[in-house]
Amino acid sequence: MLKIKQVRWILSFCVFLIYMICVQFVNAVWAKECPQDRRTQKAPTSYISKESPLRQEPRHIKKGKVLSHIKAKPIACKQCHGMQGDGNGAMALNMNPKPRNFTCKATMGEIPDGQLFWVIKNGSKGTGMPSYKHLPDEKVWQLIQYIRSLTSPAS
């Protein structure tokens, strides 16, 4: 026969499991919102017109993906934006607003590369997006090429 401690543990575990499932469901629905309503500060005019000096090559996309998933510091992009870039990363749960969903063509199609460059370099006030000022420009452009690949027909 089960002891009271065992029953309490089983009930606690079941409640925790149900809670986690509900939280993940709410997070997944909210994070994958498309299009996302955002009021991100607009980059200075000198940035908006910036275009990548890098040619569109798979090697740049691959390097951007490695940065996003592993090497970017202070924190890898995947922690907030998720492995798929859909804004459903492990740290997204408690963020408000939720991280940008890079897979949403309706949202991403309206954001110039220069705006993305500026946000990556300077962070985004009022969100969890930190500054990556220390990244060389080439690395930022590689990240942008990877981000853009998430909404391309081949992704």
C-alpha positions in Angstrom: 0.0 0.0 0.0 1.2 3.5 -0.8 2.4 5.6 2.1 1.1 9.2 2.5 4.5 10.6 1.5 4.4 8.7 -1.7 0.9 9.8 -2.5 1.9 13.5 -1.8 4.9 13.1 -4.0 2.9 11.6 -6.9 0.2 14.3 -6.6 2.9 17.0 -6.5 4.6 15.6 -9.5 1.3 15.4 -11.4 0.4 19.0 -10.6 3.8 20.1 -11.6 3.6 18.2 -14.9 0.2 19.6 -15.7 1.5 23.1 -14.9 4.5 22.7 -17.2 2.3 21.4 -20.0 0.0 24.4 -19.7 2.8 26.9 -19.5 4.5 25.4 -22.6 1.3 25.5 -24.5 0.6 29.1 -23.6 4.2 30.0 -24.4 4.2 28.3 -27.7 0.9 30.0 -28.8 2.0 33.4 -27.6 5.6 33.2 -28.9 4.5 32.0 -32.4 2.1 34.9 -32.8 2.3 36.0 -36.4 2.4 38.8 -37.3 3.8 40.2 -34.0 2.6 43.6 -32.8 5.8 45.4 -31.8 6.8 48.9 -31.1 10.6 48.4 -31.3 12.5 51.7 -31.3 13.3 52.7 -34.8 17.0 52.8 -35.7 18.6 56.1 -36.7 18.3 56.9 -40.4 22.0 56.2 -41.0 21.3 52.5 -40.0 18.0 51.9 -41.8 19.6 52.0 -45.3 22.5 49.8 -44.3 22.9 46.6 -46.4 25.0 43.6 -45.9 28.4 43.8 -47.4 28.5 40.0 -47.4 27.5 38.0 -50.5 24.5 35.6 -50.0 26.4 32.4 -49.5 25.6 29.3 -47.5 28.8 29.7 -45.4 27.6 33.0 -44.0 24.2 31.5 -43.1 26.0 28.6 -41.4 28.3 30.9 -39.4 25.2 32.9 -38.4 23.5 29.8 -37.2 26.5 28.8 -35.1 26.5 32.2 -33.5 22.8 32.0 -32.9 22.9 28.6 -31.4 26.2 28.4 -29.6 28.7 31.2 -29.7 26.9 34.6 -29.2 27.7 36.1 -25.9 26.5 37.3 -23.3 23.8 34.7 -24.3 23.2 32.5 -27.4 20.2 33.8 -29.4 18.5 30.4 -29.2 18.0 30.8 -25.5 15.3 33.4 -26.2 14.5 33.0 -29.9 14.5 29.2 -29.9 16.3 26.6 -32.1 13.8 27.3 -34.9 13.9 31.1 -34.5 10.2 31.2 -33.6 10.6 33.1 -30.3 10.0 30.0 -28.2 13.4 29.6 -26.5 13.9 28.3 -23.0 14.2 31.8 -21.5 11.1 33.2 -23.4 8.7 31.8 -20.9 8.9 34.8 -18.5 9.6 37.5 -21.1 7.2 40.3 -21.9 7.2 41.1 -24.7 8.1 37.7 -26.1 11.2 37.4 -28.3 10.8 38.2 -32.0 9.5 35.3 -34.1 12.0 35.3 -37.0 9.9 32.7 -38.9 7.0 35.1 -39.4 7.2 36.5 -43.0 4.6 39.1 -42.3 6.7 40.6 -39.5 10.2 40.1 -40.8 9.4 41.3 -44.3 8.8 44.8 -42.9 12.0 45.0 -41.0 15.0 46.4 -43.0 18.4 44.7 -42.5 19.7 48.0 -41.1 17.1 47.9 -38.4 18.1 44.3 -37.5 21.8 45.4 -37.5 21.0 48.3 -35.1 18.9 46.2 -32.7 21.6 43.4 -32.5 24.3 46.0 -31.9 22.3 48.1 -29.4 19.7 45.9 -27.9 16.1 46.8 -27.7 14.9 49.0 -24.9 11.9 47.6 -23.0 12.6 44.0 -24.0 15.0 41.3 -23.0 17.1 41.8 -26.1 20.7 42.6 -24.9 23.3 44.6 -26.8 25.9 42.7 -28.9 28.1 45.8 -29.5 31.2 43.6 -29.1 30.4 41.5 -32.1 32.3 42.5 -35.2 30.1 43.8 -38.0 30.8 40.8 -40.2 29.4 38.5 -37.5 26.2 40.6 -37.1 25.7 40.4 -40.9 26.1 36.7 -40.7 23.4 36.5 -38.0 21.1 38.6 -40.2 21.7 36.3 -43.1 20.8 33.3 -40.9 17.7 35.2 -39.5 16.6 35.9 -43.1 17.0 32.3 -44.0 14.3 31.3 -41.5 11.6 33.0 -43.6 13.0 32.0 -47.0 11.1 29.3 -49.1 14.0 26.9 -48.5 13.8 27.1 -44.7 
